[in-house]
Every structure is written in C-alpha cells, then in structure tokens.
Amino acid sequence: QGGRATACVIAAGILAVGANSGSLYNSYEYSKETVRGRATDLTPPPGTETGGMSRSAITAWSYGIDETMSLLIPNVKGGATIKPVAGESSLLSLADTGKADELSLAPEELQFLSQFPQYFGNQPMTNGPVYVGAFVLLLAILALFTVNTPMKWALFAVSILAILLSWGHNFEAFTDFFIDNFPGYNKFRAVASILVIVEFTIPLLAIMAVRKMLETENYLQRFGMVFYTVFGLGAIVCFLGWVAPSMFGEPYSASEIQQLQQAGAFSNPQYYNILNAIRETRLSLVSTDSLRSLAFILLGALVIFLYLRGAVKNRAVFVCMLTAVMLIDLFPVGKRYVNSENFTRPALEDVTFNKTAADEAILKDTSNYRVYDVQGLYSARSSYFHKTIGGYHAAKLTRYNDLLDRQISKGNMGVINMLNTKYFLSGEQYERNPGALGNAWFVDTISYVADADSEMAALDSLDTATAAVADAKFREILGNAIPKAQGDTIYETSYAPNALTYSVNSAKGGIAVFSEIYFPWGWTATVDGKETQIGRVNYTLRALRVPAGRHEIRFSFDPKSVRVTNNISIASVSVIYILCAISLLLLALPAIRKRKG
C-alpha cells in the first residue's frame, strides 16, 4: 500500500511538472542570462558575490523572529507600512489611527506623527502581516498532540522550515546554508514570502484537528488536558499582549531608533510628547489585536466545548459554526489591506498615468524609437507611454544591466545614441536627440577584444556611429568591416517584439549593427530567407555580416524549447483531464449499476 501511494505521488509530481514545463524550463533558461541567475562577465569589485543575487538583496525582506507572532496576533508589529488606494500607494501612518486623536497632540506634533508608519517590524516596508487566524493556529497546534498520522509531522516540518527560512538575515547561518547549497535559492528576492507555505500547512493541520474531534468518541476524556492546555496557553499569551503589549518588544524599528538617536530625540525634552505618542499609538495597535485574538480563541474554544459536551449535536452545524468563527476572524483582517478602496473602475484602467504635454508631443512621432527619461531611468511611468531605454524589471538581462550601470548612468552619448534614443524626457519638457543612430546602420571599422572588461572599456570613447567593438569569439561570424559606400541604406520595414524585418541596399556589403539587444538563444536571422549567424557588438547589440546588394533581413524569435515544452504541457494536462474523467466514471459506476439493477 505504501509503495502504491508513493508511486501515485511520484506520478502526480511528474504530471504537475509536465503541465508547467513551459514556464518552469524557459524561466530557468532565461534566468541564466539575468541578474537573478548569472554574474556579470565584467570583473567584479573584490568581495562581490557572484552566481545570483547578493545575500543582502535576498534577505532584505526578512521576517523578524518576534514578528512571527503575527501568525497569532496580526498587528503585533503594527500591521502595514503602506496602503494601496485606487492603484496608488500611500503611507499607512500613525495619524490614521483612533489613538492619535485621543492624545491631544499639537498640529505640528500630529504632522510629525503622520510621517511614521504603523508598521515597526524588521522589514523595510510591508503591505500587511502574515496572519493565519488565532483560532486556526491553535487548532493546528492541537493537531500535533491529538492526530495520529505521519502527515502531521510532514506538515509541521514544512511549517517550521518555512518559518526559519523567512527569518533571513535574522537567522543568518541557516539562510547562508540554503543559499550556498540549494540550487535556485539565490534567485529569490524576498525570503519572507516563503510564509505563504505556512498559510497552507497550518489550515491543513487545523482541518486534521477538527476531523479528529468528529471521529473520536469521548474526546474530552482522551484529549481534554491537551485541549485545555493549548487553548489556555494561547489565551494567556493574548491576554498578556492585551495588558502588556510591550512584551513583544519596543515599538520602534531598528532604523527608526537609529534616526531618532542621531537626532538626539531620546534625550531632548522637546521630543517627549511625540516619542510617547509613537509608543502609545503603536502599542495600542498591539493591545487591541491581542484582545481581538483572545476573543476569537475563547469563542472558538466555546464552540468546540459545546459540541464535545453534546450541546451541539449536529456535525454539520458544528462545522458551520467553526467555519463562521474562522471567517469572522480572518475576513476583517484581510479587508484592512485589500478592500474596495484598492480598486479602480474598469473604465479608468486606461488612465493609470496621465499624459503630459511632452508625452503627447513625442507620441506624434510614429516611427520606431526609444525615449530616455532623465528624471527616472528606472521609472515605470515613461515606459507606460513609450519604448524607453530604462524602466524596471526584477530580472534584467545581466549584460544590459551592466550597460545601465557602467555607461548610461554616466551619460555616455555614444551608447545612448546606439540605443536609438530619439527623445530625452524630463517631466513636462522633452528634447529631440539628433544623434540617435536609428534602428540599424553599417559601421566602417570593428575591433575585437579579449574579454568583457576590454569591450566595456572601449565603449567609453567609441564612436558608435562608425565603429564597433566585439568579443574576439565573434570574429569568425562577423569578420572585418568594410567602409560603407555612399548611398548604402538599411532601414526597418516592420516591427514586432518577436519578428523584425529590414531592407538593405549596400554596394559592398559589410557589418550591420542593429539597435536591438543580443540574446544568446531563441533568435534566428535570415538574409533573403537563408539563415545566418548573429553576432554581438558593443557589449549588447546584435550584428550581422551582410553581403553586397539588395536584401531582406529578418529576425524572428521562435525557440525550440518553447515549442517542445508547450507540447509536453498539453500532453500532461490531457492526461490529467483523462484521469479525472476516469475517476469520475469509476465513482459514478456503483450508482449506475444500482439504477440498472
């Protein structure tokens, strides 16, 4: 029986991986070229980590050890830093609480208080705590002592592992062990997000505890002491949090303490009122939610006690009562952070950002070009309206990230021009760049260098309009440049993200550079339908060796891996549907036979 169960689990795992093979495999392959999975080819400064994200980036969002009490008391660290409202985010400040109104602060003190978020935990910022429900959590703990199945230990072990990993730099040795020894772990950005696992395992344990109650006669006689102990200790912790909320720590984050100490606030009588207001307001959040959790623990325990004593005899009614307690507990907490105020009407979706006069003017140009937002290279706003050389992506291509850091950030116009940057945008103002090189051009000379450092250094002074630099490994593909003749032309005739076409007319041929980012797999290039190899120049751009005459060049992105994994996904999903149909048929057969008989 154990062997069959193991075989079923393995088969289910294979089908699950197969059904998602497209996204899993191709994301894995893509990650090898990004800042998440591959170090730069440039020589890093001494002490720089390689092969993935830095430890500081991985553990920036580390759940505090004492913050883990939010599983029981949601506002144990104040709740959230920001609140999303109609597509935007604003500070969820202490001035928004009812306690602030009770403190009778002067207007300037209230203004100062409004600069402090309600959250005072270990993370830089957060949209809300990880809360599974006080009653649900105690049921899960109860399951560990009452349920007799190996599954509970598996769920318990997974829960503990997830909690330990969520601590990040607060449990540095354990986190370092996983970063160093578990493939793929250094690709994650926020270790606290692993607590989503706990939000699955704890409710499963709670369900097992309830099932044990339903199946066990004389439950209180067998497990009464455990039941009273678990719920009693949970109630005591919440009671102490209510009457002495500072037991969970002082209500200042580490960064706030540092800032206030630098300002001399703790020794300056002028700051007494505001420091006291910060402390009292935050502790009131902890105290209020401690009382709230205590109420739901007692209410849930009462429902269980009434059922076990026979006052509630119907199992369905009992389960409905438990469900009601859980929902009444969890739903309002969820609504604190996600509610109707957070959404916009569908009709307003097209106005996420308002166009400026500069945006309107630039958009009149219907050619294919890029924009440089000098006020926010990594801003999403300009990318909403234009093709930009910046913007934000959590997994940028490593080579392009190098270009941003080493060249664009210092205003290298040769590099900016080769990216076909036709406009500079600065708030309400814009300026046309006459040096933009267009979508493609021929170069007169090309130099080959030994490594990435030399290639990047060459860009410092390279005239990208007439010259190119490339790694020596592309010499065989590109060869030597031929000075372009008068009348040579190359221009883009059609554009799509996965298919680009160019028309070429060249008397002698030569090396054509394209203002498109080189990617090592998936892309194919053809000249008049005949496939040719793609080279890389200027650290990031594509280049082709083009013969003399009139030609059509086409780039297309159609990776074989995508086609193969999509077929695997379709086959796996088909098998899953077939197995589901067979299972439903087998379940229905007894009823069908009975009806026929």
Secondary structure, 3 states (H helix, E strand, C coil): CHHHHHHHHHHHHHHHHHHCHHHHHHHHHHHCCECCCCCCCCCCCCCCCCCCCCHHHHCCCCCCCHHHHHHCCCCCCCCCCEEEECCEEEECEHHHCHHHHHCCCCHHHHHHHCCCECCCCCCCCCCCCCCCCHHHHHHHHHHHHHCCCHHHHHHHHHHHHHHHHHCHHHHHHHHHHHHHHCCCHHHCCCHHHHHHCHHHHHHHHHHHHHHHHHHCCCHHHHHHHHHHHHHHHHHHHHHHHHHCHHHHCCCCCHHHHHHHHHCCHHHCHHHHHHHHHHHHHHHHHHHHHHHHHHHHHHHHHHHHHHHHCCCCCCHHHHHHHHHHHHHHHHHHHHHHHCCHHHCCCHHHHHHCCCCCHHHHHHHCCCCCCEEEECCCCCCCHHHHHCCECCCCCCCCEHHHHHHHHHCHHHCCHHHHHHCCEEEEEECCEEEECCCCCCCEEEECEEEEECCHHHHHHHCCCCCCCCEEEEEHHHHHHHCCCCCCCCCCEEEEEEEECCEEEEEEEECCCEEEEEEEECCCCCEEEEECCEEECCEEECCCEEEEEECCEEEEEEEEECCHHHHHHHHHHHHHHHHHHHHHHHHHHHHHHHHHHHHHC
